[in-house]
Amino acid sequence: MRPCLSSRVVTFAVVALLAVASGVNAAITTTFSSGLEGWEGPTGIGGSTFIDNTLGNAAPSLRTIFNDFGITFSNSSNANFIGDYTTDPAVTISIDTYTSFLNFFGIDATRDFIVELRDFDNPEPGYPWTSVWYNLGTLDASNPGWHSWSVTIADTSAAALPAGWGGYGAEDPNTFEPILPPGRTFTSVLAGVDEIAFTTLVPGFFFGFTDHDVAVDNITLKRVPEPATTGLVLIGASLLLRRRR
């Protein structure tokens, strides 16, 4: 017997709901195989940033060859990577890096590599933005190959900075270290991320001109929803299956 139209509709709806459930935790990843997708790197007289079709994890990747105090890969236009991070209870950020060359006036060097979440709204006088940042690891040309770095924000509603995170937008009057401005919290910055940046320019430090040859790939943002969200989708699929029977 051929299935009736209503059975076909139910079957399609169940498949769609299960697809949604499996994709609830899906990650957004830029592999640079479809272009920049909003990502930018250093440009100007110090060098250039370009998509390298011969290098990647797997190829292509976004590569910068640049002489400056530091390098930054950032995105302020792709809605998948910016906006309100607090709509989900947890977020994981990851990136792959390949360091071919880091040299400071003829001496091989290393650089800390951080992820920084920037809010451009109402910064303190003298500051370009308010941000929270995390040190992912160290770029080191003597440690060849691709390296994967990640950090998970386990609670996007947390007011205090989690372990390992720093703030920027004001200065501690005693230690002179960068801190969050008065009235700003970890979660308030996460609620209005205008730009995500991966950079060697760690807040509170000064750097000299350095030659960089660094590539990045597989930049990923994974938002983890409330458990109830996935549960409701699966319950809906179960009810449809029961009705079909």
trRosetta pair geometry for C-beta under 8 A, 3 or more apart (Angstrom, degrees):
i j d omega theta_ij theta_ji phi_ij phi_ji
3 7 4.0 -113 -179 86 108 135
3 8 5.7 131 111 -53 119 81
3 11 7.6 26 153 -16 161 137
4 7 5.0 100 57 4 72 102
4 8 7.3 -136 101 -4 41 87
5 8 5.6 -56 -154 36 36 112
5 9 6.3 37 150 -21 68 104
6 9 5.5 -51 -149 35 35 113
6 10 6.3 37 152 -20 66 103
7 10 5.7 -52 -148 36 32 111
7 11 6.3 35 153 -20 65 105
7 244 6.1 95 -132 -146 76 101
8 11 5.6 -53 -148 36 32 113
8 12 6.3 32 154 -18 65 105
9 12 5.7 -56 -150 37 30 111
9 13 6.3 30 152 -20 65 107
10 13 5.6 -56 -147 36 31 112
10 14 6.3 32 155 -20 66 104
10 240 5.4 173 -161 177 90 101
10 241 7.8 142 161 -87 113 35
10 243 6.6 -147 -128 88 138 104
10 244 4.5 166 127 -81 152 110
11 14 5.9 -54 -149 34 30 110
11 15 6.5 28 154 -16 64 106
11 244 7.2 91 -60 -114 69 152
12 15 5.8 -56 -150 37 31 111
12 16 6.3 31 153 -20 65 108
13 16 5.6 -55 -148 37 31 112
13 17 6.3 30 155 -19 66 105
13 240 5.5 -142 100 -146 117 158
14 17 5.8 -55 -147 37 30 109
14 18 6.3 27 156 -15 65 107
14 237 5.1 95 -144 -149 74 86
14 240 5.0 -162 -75 98 91 131
14 241 5.9 83 -111 -64 141 84
14 244 7.7 -48 -37 -23 137 142
15 18 5.9 -58 -148 39 29 109
15 19 6.3 33 152 -22 64 106
16 19 5.6 -55 -150 34 31 113
16 20 6.5 33 151 -20 64 102
17 20 5.6 -51 -151 33 35 112
17 21 6.4 36 151 -20 66 103
17 233 5.5 174 -174 -176 89 84
17 234 7.7 152 147 -91 109 28
17 236 5.3 -144 -141 96 148 109
17 237 4.1 -172 101 -72 133 96
17 240 7.1 150 10 15 149 143
18 21 5.4 -49 -146 35 36 114
18 22 6.4 31 156 -16 66 104
18 233 8.0 147 -88 148 28 106
18 234 7.9 65 -104 -108 65 67
18 237 5.5 86 -58 -115 80 155
19 22 5.9 -56 -147 39 31 106
19 23 6.1 14 157 -7 64 115
20 23 5.9 -72 -145 47 27 102
20 24 6.6 55 153 -57 65 85
20 233 5.3 -138 99 -147 111 141
21 24 5.9 -23 -155 -16 32 115
21 230 5.6 92 -147 -152 83 79
21 233 4.3 179 -78 111 91 130
21 234 5.4 86 -116 -64 149 80
21 237 7.0 -65 -21 -16 139 140
22 26 7.8 58 125 -57 63 101
23 26 4.2 -13 -162 -27 70 128
24 225 5.5 -80 174 25 106 129
24 229 6.1 157 -151 116 137 113
24 230 5.0 -156 56 -86 167 92
24 233 6.9 -164 -58 12 131 154
25 222 6.8 26 176 -174 73 107
25 224 5.9 17 -124 -115 93 70
25 225 7.3 -122 -77 16 65 85
25 230 7.8 0 -33 -77 96 131
26 222 7.7 -142 122 -130 26 85
27 92 7.7 -55 -109 76 115 106
27 220 4.9 10 168 -168 129 111
27 221 6.8 161 -161 79 80 35
27 222 3.9 -43 -102 -86 94 94
28 80 4.3 -167 -171 171 160 125
28 81 6.9 -142 104 -66 134 73
28 220 6.8 154 81 -151 49 58
28 221 5.0 -10 59 59 102 88
28 222 7.4 -179 21 -78 64 46
29 218 5.8 -20 -165 -156 116 64
29 219 6.8 151 -154 76 59 44
29 220 4.4 -14 -99 -97 86 88
30 36 8.0 4 -168 169 135 33
30 37 4.6 -156 -119 64 118 141
30 38 8.0 -117 -91 49 148 85
30 39 6.1 146 135 -26 164 132
30 78 7.8 15 -66 164 130 177
30 218 7.5 167 77 -134 53 16
30 219 4.7 -4 50 55 102 99
30 220 7.8 -156 22 -69 62 48
31 34 7.4 72 60 9 86 83
31 56 7.6 71 180 -175 82 134
31 60 7.7 107 143 58 75 66
31 217 6.6 28 -147 -171 56 87
31 218 5.9 19 -103 -85 72 60
32 35 7.1 -103 -154 104 53 10
32 36 7.0 15 -123 -98 82 35
32 37 7.6 -123 -91 12 49 106
32 39 7.7 -68 -86 50 95 139
32 51 5.3 177 177 -130 120 108
32 56 7.1 -144 62 -115 121 132
32 60 4.8 -100 110 91 112 97
32 61 5.9 118 44 -129 151 18
32 62 5.4 -171 -88 -44 145 83
32 217 6.6 -87 13 -123 120 76
33 60 6.2 148 -83 29 58 91
34 37 6.4 59 88 -55 98 109
35 51 7.4 -92 -137 -60 38 154
36 39 5.0 -142 -178 53 82 76
36 40 7.1 46 -176 -70 135 53
36 51 7.1 -122 -71 -57 74 115
36 62 7.2 83 -122 -99 75 125
37 75 7.8 -11 113 -124 76 133
37 78 5.6 44 156 -94 79 145
38 75 4.5 70 123 -148 106 101
38 76 7.4 -157 178 48 109 37
38 77 4.2 -158 -134 70 110 92
38 78 3.3 -149 20 -34 157 102
38 81 7.1 -172 88 32 140 128
39 62 6.0 -88 116 -76 134 167
39 73 6.1 5 -173 -180 106 97
39 74 7.3 156 -149 81 60 27
39 75 5.0 -42 -91 -75 59 103
39 78 7.6 -14 -43 -7 65 136
39 219 6.8 133 -88 27 142 157
40 43 7.8 -69 -176 -12 98 111
40 49 7.2 102 179 86 52 151
40 73 7.1 170 83 -152 43 53
40 74 5.6 -24 60 63 92 76
40 75 7.1 151 12 -84 78 51
41 49 3.0 164 78 -127 117 159
41 62 6.1 164 -33 159 131 113
41 64 4.4 -142 162 -72 140 122
41 66 7.7 -158 150 -27 105 144
41 71 6.8 3 -165 -175 95 103
41 72 7.3 171 -141 88 54 48
41 73 5.1 -19 -92 -100 85 76
42 46 6.5 -43 153 78 128 122
42 47 6.7 48 107 69 113 97
42 48 7.9 -167 100 -150 75 11
42 49 5.6 129 56 -39 53 117
42 64 5.4 83 40 -154 95 138
42 66 4.4 60 87 -121 138 167
42 68 6.2 -154 -150 15 153 147
42 71 5.3 -93 -17 -133 128 81
42 72 6.7 102 -57 42 87 67
43 48 6.1 29 -122 -129 72 56
43 49 5.9 -86 -66 20 79 96
44 47 7.7 25 67 42 62 46
46 66 4.8 52 123 -165 107 81
46 67 4.5 -142 -161 62 93 66
46 68 4.6 16 -154 -52 170 96
47 64 6.8 98 110 178 125 77
47 65 4.8 -139 -172 104 134 65
47 66 3.6 -147 53 -98 131 54
47 67 6.0 122 -28 7 113 68
47 68 7.9 -116 19 -19 105 98
47 212 7.9 -151 40 62 161 85
48 64 7.2 -154 106 -140 38 63
48 65 6.4 10 54 55 69 85
48 66 7.2 -172 25 -75 23 88
49 62 6.6 18 177 176 102 92
49 63 7.0 178 -151 92 60 41
49 64 4.2 -22 -100 -95 88 89
49 66 7.1 -11 -58 -46 83 125
49 73 7.9 159 -145 -101 146 85
50 62 7.7 -178 96 -151 23 59
50 63 6.1 -23 65 63 68 85
50 64 8.0 136 15 -89 57 46
51 60 5.1 43 176 147 95 144
51 61 7.4 167 -152 84 60 30
51 62 6.0 -39 -97 -98 61 61
51 63 7.6 108 -138 17 15 82
52 55 4.4 -1 118 42 129 100
52 56 7.1 176 88 -49 88 87
52 59 7.3 -91 112 -139 75 98
52 60 5.8 166 82 -162 46 92
52 61 5.4 -15 57 61 98 80
52 62 7.5 144 12 -121 84 11
52 63 4.2 30 -18 1 127 132
52 215 6.2 -69 35 -115 136 130
53 56 7.9 -28 -148 -18 26 123
53 59 5.8 75 -178 169 42 119
53 60 4.5 -47 -103 -93 48 115
54 59 6.1 -67 176 -123 7 146
54 60 7.8 32 11 -117 29 78
55 59 5.9 118 72 -102 12 99
55 60 7.2 47 66 -152 52 56
55 61 5.2 -63 107 30 82 120
55 63 6.3 61 72 -63 131 136
55 98 6.6 -138 170 75 118 157
55 215 5.4 -118 123 -93 127 173
56 59 3.4 142 29 -97 115 36
56 60 4.8 154 -52 168 141 11
56 61 3.8 177 -98 -37 77 90
56 215 7.3 -116 -89 155 51 136
56 217 5.0 129 -152 -103 78 148
57 61 6.9 56 7 -80 72 121
57 96 4.6 -104 55 142 146 158
57 98 7.2 167 -38 -46 112 116
57 146 4.2 110 -85 -132 136 162
57 217 4.6 154 37 80 90 144
57 218 6.1 -71 84 -7 102 123
60 217 7.8 -172 115 -110 44 112
61 96 8.0 -97 -121 92 120 107
61 98 6.9 22 159 22 173 124
61 215 4.3 60 122 174 138 117
61 216 6.3 164 -176 74 102 31
61 217 4.1 -68 -115 -68 98 106
62 73 6.6 113 107 -130 135 131
62 215 6.6 152 79 -157 41 69
62 216 5.3 -21 64 61 96 85
62 217 7.1 165 19 -77 72 56
63 213 7.5 6 -176 -172 102 69
63 214 7.2 178 -148 95 63 37
63 215 4.0 -27 -96 -97 84 92
63 216 7.9 174 -81 17 42 58
64 71 5.4 154 97 -153 149 139
64 73 7.5 -150 -21 -71 132 95
64 212 6.3 9 107 111 101 115
64 213 7.6 -160 95 -133 54 34
64 214 5.8 -5 57 60 90 80
64 215 7.6 168 17 -86 59 45
65 212 7.1 -173 -142 95 32 65
65 213 4.9 12 -110 -108 81 81
66 71 5.7 125 66 -96 132 112
66 211 7.9 172 93 -151 36 47
66 212 5.1 -10 62 59 78 105
67 209 5.9 28 170 -178 92 101
67 210 7.0 -169 -146 88 60 32
67 211 5.1 -21 -97 -97 88 65
67 212 7.3 174 -83 16 35 74
68 71 6.8 118 60 -71 112 65
68 209 6.5 -65 -144 -133 15 71
68 210 7.2 -30 74 51 38 70
68 212 7.5 -41 39 9 78 119
69 201 6.8 59 114 -98 103 105
69 207 4.3 120 -175 86 86 106
69 208 6.8 -145 -120 137 73 6
69 209 6.4 -54 -73 -87 52 44
69 210 7.0 63 -153 14 20 93
70 111 7.1 154 -127 -159 91 145
70 199 6.3 61 143 178 126 91
70 200 4.1 -156 -154 80 104 95
70 201 3.9 165 75 -61 159 84
70 207 5.4 86 -48 62 98 161
70 210 7.1 38 -82 43 44 122
70 212 7.9 70 -161 -49 33 145
71 199 6.9 -164 98 -140 46 63
71 200 5.6 51 43 14 69 113
71 212 4.9 -134 -31 101 134 172
71 214 6.2 168 72 43 157 131
72 197 5.4 -14 -168 -168 108 116
72 198 7.1 154 -156 79 56 46
72 199 3.9 -5 -107 -102 85 105
72 200 7.6 -124 -67 23 61 66
72 201 6.3 -34 -64 14 108 115
73 197 6.9 151 80 -157 45 61
73 198 4.7 -7 59 58 98 99
73 199 7.3 -166 27 -70 56 61
73 216 5.5 -70 -26 22 172 155
73 219 7.8 -143 129 -82 131 143
74 195 5.6 9 -176 179 115 112
74 196 6.8 168 -150 88 66 46
74 197 4.0 -17 -99 -103 98 86
74 198 7.4 -167 -73 24 53 58
74 199 7.6 12 -61 -57 97 105
75 78 5.2 -31 177 28 125 107
75 81 4.9 30 99 85 138 147
75 82 6.8 -149 114 -40 90 105
75 195 6.8 165 81 -153 41 68
75 196 5.5 -5 55 56 92 90
75 197 7.8 -177 20 -78 57 51
75 219 7.9 146 -19 131 139 153
76 82 6.4 65 -142 -67 41 154
76 194 6.0 15 -142 149 100 73
76 195 4.0 -27 -89 -98 97 94
76 196 8.0 177 -75 22 54 55
77 82 7.9 91 17 9 10 138
78 81 4.9 45 89 20 105 106
78 82 6.8 125 76 4 57 96
79 82 6.4 -78 -128 56 34 84
79 83 6.0 47 -161 -39 72 128
80 221 6.7 157 144 55 83 127
81 196 5.1 -103 157 22 107 137
81 219 7.8 10 -107 134 139 117
81 221 5.4 160 -116 -14 70 148
82 193 5.0 -147 -152 109 67 92
82 194 6.1 29 -164 -157 130 17
82 195 6.5 -10 -105 -82 127 24
82 196 6.2 -147 -81 -15 77 94
83 193 6.2 -7 48 59 25 90
84 87 5.1 83 109 -27 106 101
84 190 7.6 67 -164 136 50 68
84 191 5.2 1 -135 -159 87 54
84 192 6.8 0 -90 -74 70 42
84 193 7.5 171 -82 19 19 85
85 88 7.2 -68 178 46 55 86
85 91 5.3 -47 -166 -35 110 158
85 117 7.4 -32 -19 -151 148 151
85 153 7.2 38 155 69 134 155
85 156 5.4 -149 125 -141 92 135
85 190 4.1 -84 62 -177 117 94
85 191 7.1 -102 43 -75 71 29
85 193 5.7 56 -25 -11 107 130
85 223 7.6 -154 -148 -108 67 105
86 156 4.5 -176 -110 135 60 118
86 157 6.2 96 -147 -79 108 65
86 187 5.8 70 -93 -164 132 92
86 190 5.2 109 -50 112 90 109
86 191 4.8 -19 7 -88 129 78
87 223 7.5 3 81 -164 91 141
88 91 6.3 111 83 -66 114 84
88 156 6.6 84 85 7 58 149
88 223 4.1 131 19 -179 163 101
88 224 5.8 138 164 65 122 42
88 225 5.1 -81 -127 -92 101 49
88 226 7.5 -144 -142 -28 61 63
89 155 6.6 -31 179 -125 82 51
89 156 6.0 -168 -162 23 27 98
89 157 7.1 -35 -132 -9 71 103
89 224 6.5 -63 66 94 79 90
89 225 7.3 80 15 -172 87 23
89 226 5.9 95 -15 -81 119 65
90 152 6.5 7 -178 -180 107 98
90 153 6.2 177 -153 91 57 66
90 154 5.4 -15 -118 -145 110 33
90 155 6.9 -20 -86 -66 78 31
90 156 6.6 -162 -85 -22 25 95
90 223 7.7 142 87 -163 53 46
90 224 4.0 -12 72 55 100 121
91 152 7.3 171 90 -154 42 56
91 153 4.7 10 55 48 87 110
91 156 6.1 68 -4 -72 106 120
91 190 7.9 177 17 -153 143 124
91 221 6.8 -17 -170 -168 104 86
91 222 6.9 153 -160 82 53 54
91 223 5.5 -18 -106 -106 83 61
91 224 6.9 -153 -75 14 33 82
92 150 6.1 11 -179 -177 99 115
92 151 7.2 -180 -148 91 60 38
92 152 4.5 -22 -99 -102 86 81
92 153 7.5 -158 -74 22 38 66
92 220 7.6 -7 110 116 91 102
92 221 7.5 157 83 -156 54 40
92 222 4.3 -5 56 57 99 107
92 224 7.2 62 -9 -27 95 109
93 115 5.5 142 118 -178 143 168
93 150 6.5 169 89 -150 47 66
93 151 5.6 -5 57 57 93 82
93 152 8.0 177 20 -85 62 36
93 153 7.8 43 -5 -11 99 98
93 196 7.5 -159 -133 -160 138 135
93 220 7.1 160 -155 88 39 63
93 221 5.8 -6 -105 -106 73 70
93 222 7.9 -158 -68 25 33 72
94 148 6.4 7 -176 -177 113 94
94 149 6.5 170 -150 90 65 48
94 150 3.6 -18 -98 -97 95 100
94 151 7.8 171 -77 18 60 50
94 218 7.3 -31 114 126 99 96
94 219 7.6 175 92 -149 54 37
94 220 4.6 -4 59 57 94 107
94 222 7.7 19 6 -1 105 107
95 115 7.4 158 0 -80 128 114
95 136 7.3 -10 48 -157 107 169
95 148 7.6 171 90 -149 34 56
95 149 5.6 -13 61 60 79 94
95 150 7.6 159 17 -79 54 60
95 198 5.7 13 -16 -94 175 156
95 216 5.7 -22 -179 -160 114 111
95 217 7.7 130 -171 64 68 37
95 218 6.9 151 -144 87 39 70
95 219 5.0 6 -106 -107 90 71
95 220 7.2 -169 -70 21 49 72
96 146 5.3 3 -179 -174 114 110
96 147 6.8 157 -155 78 64 37
96 148 5.1 -30 -97 -95 79 70
96 149 7.7 161 -94 16 29 72
96 216 6.6 138 79 -162 58 56
96 217 4.5 -32 71 68 114 84
96 218 4.6 49 4 47 116 110
97 113 6.6 -41 -55 -166 167 173
97 139 6.3 -90 147 -104 146 95
97 146 7.1 151 76 -152 33 61
97 147 5.5 -24 61 61 84 90
97 149 6.7 15 1 -1 111 115
97 214 6.4 -19 -164 -171 102 102
97 215 7.1 148 -158 83 51 53
97 216 5.5 -22 -100 -102 69 72
97 217 7.9 175 -77 22 27 72
98 145 7.1 -97 -123 146 88 21
98 146 5.2 -40 -76 -94 95 66
98 147 7.6 152 -82 15 46 74
98 214 7.0 155 80 -160 53 54
98 215 4.4 -6 55 58 104 101
98 216 7.8 -163 20 -72 73 30
98 217 7.5 30 -8 1 106 110
99 102 6.0 -19 -175 -26 118 112
99 139 4.5 142 -83 -172 141 90
99 140 6.1 121 74 59 154 24
99 141 4.8 -118 130 -79 101 61
99 143 7.5 46 55 65 120 79
99 213 7.5 106 -168 86 51 67
99 214 5.3 -14 -108 -109 66 86
100 141 6.2 12 133 -126 17 107
100 213 4.1 -60 70 111 106 114
100 214 7.1 -159 21 -79 77 36
100 215 7.3 55 -18 -6 106 97
101 141 5.4 51 -102 -103 23 150
101 211 6.3 -40 132 123 111 102
101 212 7.1 144 91 -169 78 23
101 213 3.8 44 41 30 99 116
102 108 6.7 74 84 -163 76 64
102 109 4.9 -105 135 71 100 79
102 110 6.5 93 98 -97 149 28
102 111 6.1 -146 -151 -4 145 104
102 139 6.2 128 -58 122 149 106
102 140 7.3 -83 33 -122 139 29
102 141 5.1 -173 17 -21 86 112
102 210 6.6 1 -166 171 77 117
102 211 7.2 166 -147 86 29 66
102 212 6.1 13 -107 -112 73 62
102 213 7.6 -132 -56 34 53 68
102 214 7.5 40 -70 -59 97 104
103 106 6.7 27 176 -91 111 9
103 107 6.7 147 -160 69 70 34
103 108 5.9 -43 -103 -99 73 43
103 109 6.2 144 -120 11 17 95
103 210 6.8 159 77 -164 40 72
103 211 4.5 -6 57 54 94 110
104 107 5.2 -33 69 66 81 91
104 108 8.0 25 22 132 77 7
104 109 4.2 66 -9 -45 109 141
104 208 6.2 89 -156 78 109 110
104 209 7.8 140 -140 90 70 51
104 210 4.9 -33 -90 -109 80 90
104 211 7.7 -159 -70 21 34 73
105 208 7.1 -22 -23 123 114 137
105 209 7.5 88 -54 77 86 88
108 141 6.6 -118 -153 56 108 116
108 142 6.7 75 164 -44 144 109
109 210 6.1 -86 60 -137 151 123
110 138 5.2 12 173 178 121 113
110 139 6.3 165 -161 81 66 57
110 140 4.6 -7 -115 -93 107 86
111 138 7.1 154 79 -156 32 67
111 139 4.8 -7 61 51 85 109
111 200 4.1 3 156 -147 135 125
111 210 7.3 122 -64 134 132 167
111 212 8.0 -28 10 -103 152 111
112 135 5.3 -41 -175 -142 121 110
112 137 7.6 -176 -147 109 62 22
112 138 5.9 -45 -98 -100 50 68
112 139 7.7 160 -120 12 2 81
112 200 6.7 132 74 -146 53 67
112 202 5.3 26 80 -53 125 134
113 135 7.5 105 69 -159 42 63
113 136 5.2 -51 98 59 89 106
113 137 5.9 -10 50 68 103 64
113 138 6.8 157 5 -113 91 15
113 139 5.1 93 -46 -33 120 98
113 149 6.9 -171 95 -17 122 174
113 198 6.6 14 178 178 96 93
113 199 7.5 170 -151 86 59 24
113 200 5.9 -36 -97 -88 63 70
114 133 4.9 33 163 175 131 112
114 134 6.2 159 -156 79 85 36
114 135 5.1 -48 -95 -97 90 50
114 136 6.2 161 -116 0 29 84
114 198 7.2 -180 89 -150 41 52
114 199 6.0 -25 61 64 86 73
114 200 7.7 134 16 -106 80 22
114 202 5.7 114 -15 -100 137 79
115 133 6.6 177 88 -149 45 68
115 134 5.5 -6 54 55 90 90
115 136 5.8 76 -16 -46 93 117
115 151 6.5 -150 37 26 135 128
115 196 7.0 -11 -171 -173 95 92
115 197 7.3 155 -157 85 49 48
115 198 5.5 -25 -99 -98 68 73
116 131 5.0 20 -179 170 99 141
116 132 7.4 171 -150 86 59 36
116 133 4.0 -16 -102 -100 80 106
116 168 7.5 -5 -148 20 119 140
116 196 7.5 155 81 -160 52 46
116 197 4.6 -17 61 65 99 98
116 198 7.7 171 17 -85 76 25
116 199 6.1 -20 7 25 123 115
116 203 7.8 121 -111 -29 133 109
117 131 5.9 159 78 -155 48 84
117 132 5.4 -6 54 57 101 83
117 133 7.2 -173 18 -78 64 54
117 189 6.1 115 105 142 108 109
117 190 6.6 23 131 -97 154 60
117 193 4.8 -58 -170 -119 102 114
117 195 7.9 162 -157 86 41 52
117 196 5.9 -15 -106 -108 67 73
118 129 4.4 19 -167 147 104 155
118 130 7.4 138 -156 75 58 40
118 131 4.4 -31 -99 -91 63 113
118 193 7.0 84 57 -153 43 67
118 194 5.9 -67 103 62 82 86
118 195 4.3 -12 60 63 115 95
118 196 7.5 -170 19 -81 83 25
118 197 6.3 35 -14 0 120 113
119 123 7.9 156 99 -74 76 86
119 129 6.1 148 70 -173 42 96
119 130 4.9 -25 65 68 100 91
119 131 6.7 173 17 -81 70 54
119 188 7.9 -46 -27 129 173 75
119 189 5.1 -138 -13 -142 130 70
119 192 4.7 70 -128 96 115 99
119 193 6.5 -76 -74 -100 78 33
119 194 5.7 110 -128 3 38 100
120 123 6.9 -53 -160 -33 41 110
120 128 7.5 -41 -123 153 83 70
120 129 5.0 -53 -94 -108 56 100
120 194 4.5 -62 6 59 99 162
120 195 7.1 66 -37 -1 107 107
121 130 7.9 -51 63 28 62 111
121 192 5.9 -41 17 146 131 149
121 194 7.2 148 -21 -39 83 134
122 130 7.9 -8 87 -9 67 126
123 127 4.5 -131 163 92 121 96
123 128 6.3 56 46 114 176 15
123 129 5.3 -114 -80 -114 136 16
123 130 5.4 -175 -111 -33 80 80
123 169 6.0 -130 -147 -142 88 100
123 181 7.7 159 -159 -27 54 147
124 127 4.8 48 63 22 83 125
124 130 7.4 94 -4 -75 85 98
124 169 5.6 120 9 166 110 80
124 170 5.4 86 -6 -79 164 84
124 181 4.8 173 -47 -100 122 137
127 130 7.1 66 126 -69 136 60
127 168 7.6 169 -156 150 129 83
127 169 5.2 116 152 -143 163 53
127 170 7.3 -70 -42 -63 153 45
127 181 7.8 -153 39 -59 158 122
129 168 7.6 41 93 105 80 109
129 169 6.9 -81 117 -93 45 97
129 194 7.5 -137 -133 56 128 121
129 195 7.5 -73 -119 41 165 117
130 167 7.9 -13 -173 -173 83 92
130 168 6.8 168 -156 91 42 67
130 169 3.6 21 -116 -89 75 149
130 180 6.8 60 -165 -143 107 76
130 181 6.0 -79 -110 8 122 112
130 184 5.6 -123 -173 -138 148 165
130 189 6.0 -130 122 -104 102 106
131 167 7.3 161 89 -158 51 50
131 168 4.5 -1 57 55 91 110
131 169 6.6 153 18 -44 57 100
131 189 6.5 117 -140 -158 26 139
131 203 7.5 176 73 -52 117 142
132 161 6.6 -177 -138 -118 116 99
132 165 5.6 6 180 180 106 118
132 166 7.0 162 -157 83 59 42
132 167 5.6 -29 -103 -102 70 65
132 168 7.5 -173 -80 18 25 80
132 180 7.4 -3 -81 -79 85 112
132 186 5.8 70 -93 -132 155 72
132 189 4.9 141 -12 89 106 154
132 190 7.3 -27 30 -54 138 80
133 165 6.9 146 74 -158 34 70
133 166 5.2 -24 64 63 87 92
133 167 7.8 161 19 -92 78 18
133 168 6.4 34 -4 -12 117 118
133 202 7.6 167 129 -140 147 66
133 203 6.3 146 29 4 149 116
134 151 4.9 71 114 -102 154 174
134 164 5.7 44 -140 131 96 99
134 165 5.2 -42 -81 -101 90 71
134 166 7.5 165 -81 17 40 75
135 164 7.0 -119 40 -175 84 92
135 202 7.1 15 -93 -114 101 123
136 149 3.8 65 170 169 121 138
136 150 7.4 83 -140 -7 107 12
136 151 6.4 -110 -100 -32 82 109
136 198 7.7 -13 3 -140 146 100
137 147 7.0 -120 101 139 154 134
137 149 5.0 -137 10 -106 120 124
139 200 6.7 -59 20 -94 135 116
139 214 6.2 -23 -151 -111 144 132
140 143 4.4 50 91 18 110 107
141 144 7.4 22 -180 -82 50 68
141 213 7.9 57 -98 62 126 94
143 147 7.3 36 122 -56 115 137
146 217 7.3 -42 -135 44 126 124
148 218 7.7 -34 -115 86 99 132
150 220 8.0 -22 -108 68 108 110
151 164 7.7 -157 -135 114 126 136
153 156 5.6 69 129 -79 124 73
153 162 7.0 176 -134 7 70 149
153 190 7.3 155 174 -110 164 142
154 162 7.3 129 32 -116 93 153
155 158 4.4 88 101 -37 108 104
155 162 7.5 142 49 -75 91 124
156 187 6.3 103 154 -121 58 88
156 190 5.2 -156 -162 141 93 156
157 187 5.3 30 -153 -111 30 144
158 162 6.1 72 94 -58 161 91
158 186 5.4 -11 98 78 86 136
158 187 5.9 164 66 -50 39 103
159 185 4.2 -53 -157 -162 72 140
159 186 6.2 130 172 34 19 91
159 187 5.8 -53 -89 12 46 111
160 185 7.3 -52 -59 -155 27 97
160 186 6.3 7 101 -4 17 125
161 165 4.4 -147 -174 89 97 107
161 166 6.9 47 -164 -105 152 15
161 167 5.9 -117 -74 -40 137 102
161 180 7.4 180 -53 -19 116 126
161 186 5.1 157 -88 -72 50 120
162 165 5.0 72 59 4 72 124
162 186 6.9 104 -12 -140 75 163
165 186 6.9 65 115 -118 152 122
166 178 6.7 69 161 87 116 103
166 203 6.5 -166 119 59 133 120
166 204 7.9 -94 172 -1 150 131
167 170 7.9 -3 125 41 111 85
167 178 6.6 -152 96 133 58 86
167 179 5.1 32 80 -169 113 40
167 180 3.4 -65 179 -44 150 81
167 184 7.5 148 -161 104 133 116
167 186 7.7 -107 -83 -83 109 71
167 189 7.9 -171 -129 -32 93 154
168 178 4.5 -2 -111 165 70 135
168 179 7.7 108 -93 58 24 9
168 180 7.4 14 34 -83 22 52
168 203 4.3 -128 -95 -112 125 163
168 204 8.0 -133 -104 -32 98 88
169 178 7.5 91 16 -172 41 98
169 179 7.6 -75 57 97 71 45
169 180 5.8 22 49 -142 115 44
169 181 4.5 -77 120 -26 111 97
169 184 6.5 3 81 47 151 162
170 178 7.3 123 72 -159 41 60
170 179 5.3 -44 80 75 91 81
170 180 6.5 18 29 126 107 20
170 181 4.1 129 -34 -92 122 62
170 182 7.1 82 -62 -13 169 65
171 176 5.7 -5 -180 -151 114 50
171 177 7.1 155 -153 76 68 25
171 178 6.2 -47 -99 -102 63 45
171 179 6.7 120 -129 22 13 88
172 175 4.5 11 96 48 134 90
172 176 6.2 -82 71 -26 80 12
172 177 4.9 13 23 50 122 75
172 178 7.8 -37 -5 18 86 3
172 179 5.1 91 -53 -20 85 129
173 176 7.7 20 -154 -73 15 56
176 204 8.0 133 125 -141 74 98
177 204 5.4 12 -147 -125 66 144
178 203 4.2 -52 28 147 163 120
178 204 4.5 -126 -4 -57 101 102
180 184 4.5 -135 173 90 109 107
180 185 7.0 97 147 -96 162 19
180 186 7.7 -107 -64 -62 156 53
180 189 7.4 -113 -122 -41 121 129
181 184 4.9 67 61 9 79 123
184 188 5.4 -136 -152 78 63 132
184 189 6.4 60 179 -52 110 93
185 188 4.6 96 50 3 78 103
185 189 7.3 -144 90 -4 43 83
186 189 6.3 -63 -162 34 29 106
186 190 6.5 23 149 -15 66 111
187 190 5.3 -54 -144 40 39 114
187 191 6.2 47 154 -30 68 102
188 191 5.7 -47 -149 26 32 116
188 192 7.4 -11 163 15 59 103
189 192 6.9 -91 -159 53 30 79
189 193 7.2 61 153 -78 69 73
190 193 6.4 -9 -148 -44 38 104
193 196 6.3 28 170 -62 125 84
196 221 7.7 -120 -77 -75 175 130
198 216 6.7 125 82 -113 150 157
198 219 7.6 -131 -18 -117 139 119
199 202 7.8 177 106 -59 93 44
200 207 7.5 78 124 -90 102 166
200 212 7.6 -162 4 -100 152 141
201 205 7.7 -169 -169 69 49 96
201 207 6.9 -110 -112 8 71 138
202 205 4.7 36 77 21 97 126
207 210 6.6 -54 168 -12 114 121
216 219 6.5 39 148 -59 115 103
225 229 4.2 -44 136 43 133 150
225 230 6.8 144 78 -33 114 86
226 229 5.0 110 65 -14 80 98
227 230 6.2 -58 -162 39 45 104
227 231 6.1 43 147 -21 73 113
228 231 5.3 -60 -144 42 36 116
228 232 6.1 39 159 -25 71 103
229 232 6.2 -54 -151 30 25 107
229 233 6.9 23 152 -15 59 105
230 233 5.8 -57 -154 35 35 112
230 234 6.4 28 153 -15 68 108
231 234 5.9 -60 -148 40 32 107
231 235 6.2 33 154 -21 67 106
232 235 5.6 -51 -144 35 32 113
232 236 6.4 38 154 -22 64 103
233 236 5.7 -54 -154 32 30 114
233 237 6.7 29 150 -17 64 103
234 237 5.6 -51 -150 35 36 112
234 238 6.4 39 151 -22 66 104
235 238 5.5 -54 -149 35 33 114
235 239 6.4 33 154 -19 66 104
236 239 5.9 -54 -148 34 31 109
236 240 6.5 30 155 -18 63 106
237 240 5.8 -56 -151 36 32 111
237 241 6.5 33 152 -20 65 105
238 241 5.8 -56 -152 34 32 112
238 242 6.5 32 152 -19 65 104
239 242 5.7 -53 -150 34 34 112
239 243 6.4 34 153 -20 66 104
240 243 5.7 -53 -149 35 33 111
240 244 6.5 37 152 -24 65 103
241 244 5.7 -51 -151 30 33 113
241 245 6.8 31 152 -17 64 103
242 245 5.8 -56 -154 35 34 109
